[in-house]
Amino acid sequence: NIIDTPGHVDFTAEVERSMRVLDGAVAVFCGVAGVQPQSETVWRQATKYKVPRIAFVNKMDNPGANYERVAEMLREKLGHHPVQIQVPMGAEDRFAGIIDAITQRAYFFDGDDGEQIREEDVPAEYAAKTKAAHDKIIEDVAEVDDELADKYLGGEEVTVDDIRAAIRRATLALKMTPVMCGSAFRNKGVQ
């Protein structure tokens, strides 16, 4: 079951009641405004009830959208360990799609409603940024997951499955928050 809770302050009590029964949550943050006061309230409620969560930075196609800044706000304002698992291809009116930094594959969302998903190699201009993001994911997750840390520090090859399993373990243990991005209005990165 999916529960869509309102973000308005008038519904704080209803959100709290919802938190008691959730197995997990997707916290949606504005790509422009970032972490707002009501976001902090809902985050505290999720922490109180030990609800694992992922963060979705929405409105990447709006003027002033900044994925990195919003992820940093998760650390500063919410005191959590954000791990950006995607790389946006552009921002604002040039937001073209997302790159999965774990698998190092690019995704484009074509059609009026983003219903046609194209998976391609990472465009050349994003290759270095994607590689750096991939390496940072491994380092950031290894900070909070001993199993991945042992492999990484032992010089063993870290596979996509290793990274995904470690992210899952650390997220469920409330040690980190995977951060993704997209545009719900344009259906880019939502699927």
C-alpha positions as CSV (number, residue, x, y, z in Angstrom):
1,N,0.0,0.0,0.0
2,I,1.2,3.5,-0.7
3,I,0.3,6.4,1.6
4,D,0.7,9.9,0.1
5,T,0.9,12.3,3.1
6,P,0.3,16.0,2.6
7,G,3.3,18.3,3.2
8,H,1.3,21.2,4.6
9,V,1.8,22.0,8.3
10,D,-1.9,21.7,9.0
11,F,-1.7,17.9,8.5
12,T,1.2,17.2,10.9
13,A,-0.9,15.0,13.1
14,E,-2.1,12.9,10.2
15,V,1.4,12.5,8.9
16,E,2.5,11.3,12.4
17,R,-0.2,8.7,12.5
18,S,0.9,7.5,9.1
19,M,4.5,7.1,10.2
20,R,3.5,4.5,12.8
21,V,2.5,2.0,10.1
22,L,5.1,2.7,7.3
23,D,7.7,0.2,6.2
24,G,9.6,2.9,4.4
25,A,9.2,6.4,3.0
26,V,10.2,8.5,0.0
27,A,10.9,12.0,1.2
28,V,10.3,14.5,-1.6
29,F,12.3,17.7,-1.6
30,C,12.0,20.7,-3.9
31,G,15.2,21.0,-6.1
32,V,15.0,24.8,-5.6
33,A,13.9,25.3,-2.0
34,G,15.5,22.1,-0.6
35,V,14.8,21.2,3.1
36,Q,12.0,23.4,4.3
37,P,10.7,23.7,8.0
38,Q,7.9,21.2,7.4
39,S,10.4,18.8,5.9
40,E,12.4,18.9,9.1
41,T,9.2,18.1,11.1
42,V,8.3,15.1,8.9
43,W,11.9,13.9,9.0
44,R,11.9,14.0,12.8
45,Q,8.7,12.0,12.9
46,A,10.2,9.4,10.6
47,T,13.2,9.2,12.8
48,K,11.0,8.8,15.9
49,Y,9.3,5.8,14.4
50,K,12.4,4.4,12.8
51,V,11.1,4.6,9.3
52,P,13.8,3.9,6.6
53,R,13.7,6.5,3.9
54,I,15.1,7.6,0.6
55,A,15.1,11.2,-0.7
56,F,13.9,12.3,-4.0
57,V,14.9,15.8,-5.2
58,N,12.1,16.9,-7.4
59,K,11.6,19.9,-9.8
60,M,15.1,19.5,-11.3
61,D,13.7,21.3,-14.4
62,N,12.8,24.4,-12.4
63,P,15.0,27.6,-12.4
64,G,17.5,27.4,-9.6
65,A,17.4,23.6,-9.1
66,N,20.5,22.3,-7.5
67,Y,20.8,18.6,-6.6
68,E,24.1,18.8,-4.8
69,R,22.9,21.7,-2.6
70,V,19.7,19.9,-1.6
71,A,21.7,16.7,-0.7
72,E,24.1,18.8,1.4
73,M,21.0,20.3,3.2
74,L,20.1,16.8,4.2
75,R,23.4,16.6,6.1
76,E,23.4,20.1,7.5
77,K,19.7,20.6,8.5
78,L,18.6,17.0,9.1
79,G,21.8,15.5,10.4
80,H,21.7,12.5,8.1
81,H,24.2,10.8,5.8
82,P,23.0,11.5,2.3
83,V,24.5,9.4,-0.6
84,Q,23.7,10.7,-4.1
85,I,23.2,7.6,-6.2
86,Q,22.3,9.5,-9.4
87,V,23.9,12.2,-11.5
88,P,21.5,14.7,-13.1
89,M,22.1,15.4,-16.8
90,G,21.7,19.1,-16.8
91,A,19.4,21.2,-14.6
92,E,16.7,23.8,-15.1
93,D,15.5,24.0,-18.7
94,R,18.4,21.8,-19.8
95,F,17.5,18.8,-17.5
96,A,17.7,15.9,-19.9
97,G,17.6,12.8,-17.7
98,I,19.5,11.0,-15.0
99,I,22.6,8.8,-14.8
100,D,22.5,5.8,-12.4
101,A,26.0,6.2,-10.9
102,I,25.9,2.7,-9.5
103,T,25.5,1.0,-12.9
104,Q,27.0,3.9,-14.8
105,R,24.1,4.0,-17.3
106,A,22.2,7.1,-18.6
107,Y,18.4,7.2,-18.8
108,F,16.4,9.6,-21.0
109,F,12.6,10.0,-20.7
110,D,11.0,10.7,-24.1
111,G,7.4,11.4,-25.1
112,D,4.9,13.8,-23.6
113,D,4.8,12.0,-20.3
114,G,8.3,10.5,-20.2
115,E,6.8,7.1,-21.0
116,Q,9.5,6.1,-23.4
117,I,12.6,5.3,-21.4
118,R,15.9,5.1,-23.2
119,E,18.9,3.5,-21.5
120,E,22.2,4.4,-23.1
121,D,25.9,4.7,-22.4
122,V,26.9,7.8,-20.3
123,P,27.4,10.8,-22.6
124,A,31.1,11.8,-22.9
125,E,30.6,15.1,-21.1
126,Y,29.3,13.3,-18.0
127,A,31.8,10.4,-18.0
128,A,34.3,11.9,-15.4
129,K,31.5,13.1,-13.2
130,T,29.8,9.7,-13.3
131,K,33.0,7.9,-12.4
132,A,33.7,10.2,-9.5
133,A,30.1,9.8,-8.3
134,H,30.5,6.0,-8.5
135,D,33.7,6.0,-6.4
136,K,32.1,8.4,-3.9
137,I,29.1,6.1,-3.5
138,I,31.4,3.3,-2.6
139,E,33.3,5.4,-0.1
140,D,30.2,7.0,1.5
141,V,28.4,3.6,1.9
142,A,31.6,1.9,3.2
143,E,31.6,4.5,6.0
144,V,28.3,3.0,7.3
145,D,28.4,-0.6,6.2
146,D,31.2,-2.9,7.5
147,E,30.7,-5.6,4.9
148,L,31.3,-3.2,2.0
149,A,34.1,-1.5,3.9
150,D,35.9,-4.8,4.3
151,K,35.8,-5.5,0.6
152,Y,36.7,-1.9,-0.3
153,L,39.6,-1.6,2.1
154,G,40.8,-5.1,1.3
155,G,41.2,-4.2,-2.3
156,E,38.6,-6.6,-3.6
157,E,36.4,-5.7,-6.6
158,V,33.2,-4.1,-5.5
159,T,30.3,-5.2,-7.8
160,V,27.0,-3.5,-8.5
161,D,25.3,-6.1,-6.4
162,D,27.6,-5.5,-3.5
163,I,26.9,-1.7,-3.6
164,R,23.1,-2.3,-3.9
165,A,23.1,-4.8,-1.0
166,A,25.1,-2.4,1.2
167,I,22.9,0.6,0.4
168,R,19.9,-1.5,1.3
169,R,21.4,-2.7,4.6
170,A,22.6,0.8,5.6
171,T,19.2,2.4,4.6
172,L,17.2,-0.1,6.6
173,A,19.5,0.4,9.6
174,L,18.9,4.2,9.3
175,K,22.6,4.9,8.8
176,M,22.2,6.6,5.4
177,T,19.7,8.1,3.0
178,P,20.0,7.4,-0.8
179,V,19.3,10.5,-2.7
180,M,17.8,10.5,-6.2
181,C,16.5,13.3,-8.5
182,G,14.1,14.0,-11.3
183,S,11.1,16.0,-12.4
184,A,7.7,14.6,-11.4
185,F,5.9,17.1,-13.6
186,R,7.8,16.0,-16.7
187,N,8.0,12.3,-15.5
188,K,11.8,12.3,-15.7
189,G,13.5,10.0,-13.2
190,V,10.2,9.0,-11.6
191,Q,9.8,5.6,-13.2
